Amino acid sequence: MSNLKDLKTMQQVVEIKYRQQQESFARLMVQENRLRASLTQLDQQMADSRASKDSPQKAIGADVLWQAWIGRKKRELNMQLAQVLAVKERHISQVRHAYGKVLVTQTLVDETHTKAQQKMAQSQLDRAISSMLF
């Protein structure tokens, strides 16, 4: 039974590490979604500024500065998004690996538990047969 106890302990550790990987991945997803939303908002602002034909900003050239700022901001957000996506790709692999460990330890625990039950049943059967013979 000690082997089963050790396997269950190992299973708990593996599941904790898997949950940590999932939480880390979820934080990355939140960050990715936030960056994508910011990029979408900038695109919408740029489209809105281009749609306004006779704005006072065009008269003084502020629209050119505004579009330049939007361009710089989009470039910055795209760089951040690229970094997040690179980290996300590595995390996907880590989460898959951690999930594989969860599956393996679950299988080992189940098999060990089944073998222990079979061994106990066989032992009880042997005792019953030997008590009937004597």
N, C-alpha and C positions, 0 to 999 in steps of 0.2 A: 504493500500500500504506500510505502514511502515514495516509490517511483511515481505513482499517481499524484501524490501530494506535491512532489517537485514539479511535475508537468503542469499541474493547475497553477502553481505559483508562477511558472514561466509563462503560462497563458495570460495571466493577469498583467504581467509586465509587458508582454507583447501588445496586449489590447490597450494599455495605457499609452504606449509609444505610438500606436496607430491613431488613437484619439488626438494626441498632440500634433501628429502630422496633419490630420484632418483640420484641426483648428488653425494651424499655420496656413494651410491651403485656403481655408475660408477667408482669412484676413487678406490674402493676396487677391482673392476674387473680389472682395469689397473694394480694395484699392484699384483694381483694374476697372471695375464698374464706375467708380468715381471719376477716374481719368477719362473714360469713354464718354461719360455724361458731360464733363467739362468741354471736351472736344466738340461734342454735338451742340452744346450751348454756344461755343465760339462760332461754329459754322452758321448757326441760326442768326447770331448777331451780325455776322458778316453779310449774310443774305439780306437781313433787314436794312443794313446801312446802304447796300447797293440798290435796294428797292426804292429808297427815298430819293426822288429826283432833285427836288429843289430845296435841299436843306441848307441852313445857314452855315453848317460846317464845311460844305463844299465851297462856299464863297470865300472862306478864309484859308482853305487848304487843310483844315483839321481832319477831313475825311482821309487824306493820304496818310497822315500820322496815325490815325485810328486803325487803318488797314495794315500799316506796318507793325503796329503793336500787336494786332490780332495774329499776324503772321509769325512774329517772334514767340508769342504765347503758345500758338499751336505747335511750333517746332519744339518748344520746351516740353509741352505735354506729351507730344509724340515720343520724345526721347525717354521720358519717364515711363510711358506705356511700354516701350520696347524693353526697358530694363525689367519691368514687372513681368512681362511675358516671358523673358528669358529665365527669370527665377521661377515662374510658374511651371515652365516646362520641366525644370529640374525637380520641382516639388511633385509633379504628377508621377514621375518615376519613383520617387521616394514613397509616396502614398501607396502606389501599386505594390511596391516591395513590402511595405509594412502590412498591407492587407494579405499578401501571400503568406507572411509569417503567421498572421491570425488564423488563416485557414489551415495551415500545417499544424499549428499547435492544437487547434480544435480537433483535427483528425486524430492526432496522437493521443489526446486525452480520451476521446471517444473509444479508440481502439484499445487503449490500456484499460479503461473501465470495463469494456465488454470482455476482455480477456480475464480480468479479475473476477467478474461475475461468473464466467464459464468455469474458471478454476474452482471457485467456491461451490458451484453447483456440482461439479464433478467430485469434489471432496465430500460433500454431503451424500451424494449417491454412493460413493465408495464406503462411507461409514454405515449407511443404511444396509448395504449388501453384506458387509462384514458382520453387522450385528444380527442379521437374519440367519447367517450361516452358523453362528456359534451359539 
